[in-house]
Amino acid sequence: MDETQRALAAAHRHAERYLATITDRPVGTEFDFGALAETLGTLPDTGSDAEEVIDRLAELLEPGIVAMSSPRFFGFVIGGTLPAAMASDWLVSVWDQNTGLLLPTPATTTAENVAGAWLLDLLGLPADASFGFVTGCQMAHWTCLAAARHDVLARVGWDVERKGLVGAPPIRVVAGADRHVTVDRALRYLGIGLEAIEVVPDDDQGRIDIDALGETLSRGNGPTIVCGQAGNINAGAFDDLDAICDAAREVGAWVHVDGAFGLFAAATPEHAPLLKGVERADSWATDAHKLLNVPYDCGFAATAHPESHMAACQVTAAYLERTDTAREPMHFNPEFSRRARSLPVLAALMQLGRTGVEAMVRQMCDAAASFGRRLDAAPDVEVINDVVFDQVLARFRASSGRDKDHDRLTNAVIEAVQREGTCYPTGTSWHGMELMRISVASWRTTEADVERSVDAILRVSADCRADS
Ligand SMILES: *Cc1c(COP(=O)(O)O)cnc(C)c1O
């Protein structure tokens, strides 16, 4: 075998060994990252055989790999990796197609155009929406809000791509108090700035207060963008998107929806009503690397205004080959060169089909609901949110009954559970409370995993109470 074949065979060997243990290995890890950095040392003067490099990396790094694709990893909103998505991602690297333009990369660009159309269909979004595959939901926000910035300013006669924002009419951004931080980050990158945000209060589940939204919108005028949310990062709650679109339409505002994981509610008939009105929005940002379970990094930006989307992103140069008849990915993305990150999306959708995605999302939500019921039934554990989707927020109540003791106990339980290794929830501060956050986002998570995890959490929390 030549060096390439030996390196790939080594990677395959390590992958198989790792995946063989994925359902049972401890999820968290205690890893000496200082020691790893020391072992790696400084840039070597001379190289090594590729197979040896792979073996060495596997040996050094694997002890520090947190099993994020374990069926019992519940931190952040991560998502596992479906077999076809993972394997096709290997081919993305092997084929190494710079998937920006159709003519030089006809196969991966065409596959991307199909994957985008299938995703729009799955998510219940307009079939003629424009779309781009980006690195994640944050950059999907950037892409959608760049289109929005173009659109709302063009309507008052300002060409932002030519003139920039200096001297431009101000843009109002109206958004909920419990929006995701990446909306703010995208607004910073776009030069709109944080002071442009007019914050609307939220309710006990983190949803935008619709009356307050109406009042806020009526207080000003001019170019306006409203940001709604399908799937609150903590509670999993969905804004009333229909009502947001009604209110925004009255003042001619652009509606952007952060649906990083929540847009996938469209996949099941029992959760789809949470998204009522979503198709009326002007732009949508989501992630395939979360609930669709493709590898990092894969976000998706879609807009109902292809011209504005293109005005914000399109690029031409004399040396680029291009067609005028087909969709060119480069015109809908912030990146120039890019990998064919949409191929794992196509592969995942081919593996599961519409009914398979439905079953997967249902399994995640059923697991979250079961978590909620089991934890809430335990003495001195309180589930804080309505478990409407895949997120659960739990608080561990201390015997003193004091808030600060609940907070301290809850944080101690989270840390101890992560150390114990059966499962891996993470924490959050929300509505003045320290809480355990459980997000079910992997195709591998079964009811048995929930049972095993709840047992571990309750066992560990009893120890924490005894210690305190
Ligand atoms: C994860 C998430 C984001 C950010 O997505 P990235 O893919 O990490 O950029 C934005 N909004 C919500 C609601 C999220 O859950």
PDBQT file of the ligand as one rigid body, heavy atoms in Angstrom, charges set to zero:
ROOT
HETATM    1  C1  LIG A 501     -26.692  26.602  18.228  1.00  0.00    +0.000 C 
HETATM    2  C2  LIG A 501     -27.552  27.794  18.087  1.00  0.00    +0.000 A 
HETATM    3  C3  LIG A 501     -27.105  28.926  17.388  1.00  0.00    +0.000 A 
HETATM    4  C4  LIG A 501     -25.707  29.032  16.839  1.00  0.00    +0.000 C 
HETATM    5  O1  LIG A 501     -25.453  28.043  15.907  1.00  0.00    +0.000 OA
HETATM    6  P1  LIG A 501     -23.962  27.656  15.467  1.00  0.00    +0.000 P 
HETATM    7  O2  LIG A 501     -24.181  26.539  14.532  1.00  0.00    +0.000 OA
HETATM    8  O3  LIG A 501     -23.241  27.255  16.711  1.00  0.00    +0.000 OA
HETATM    9  O4  LIG A 501     -23.341  28.844  14.823  1.00  0.00    +0.000 OA
HETATM   10  C5  LIG A 501     -27.990  29.955  17.227  1.00  0.00    +0.000 A 
HETATM   11  N1  LIG A 501     -29.234  29.922  17.747  1.00  0.00    +0.000 NA
HETATM   12  C6  LIG A 501     -29.693  28.858  18.442  1.00  0.00    +0.000 A 
HETATM   13  C7  LIG A 501     -31.091  28.870  18.980  1.00  0.00    +0.000 C 
HETATM   14  C8  LIG A 501     -28.863  27.764  18.644  1.00  0.00    +0.000 A 
HETATM   15  O5  LIG A 501     -29.311  26.693  19.314  1.00  0.00    +0.000 OA
ENDROOT
TORSDOF 0
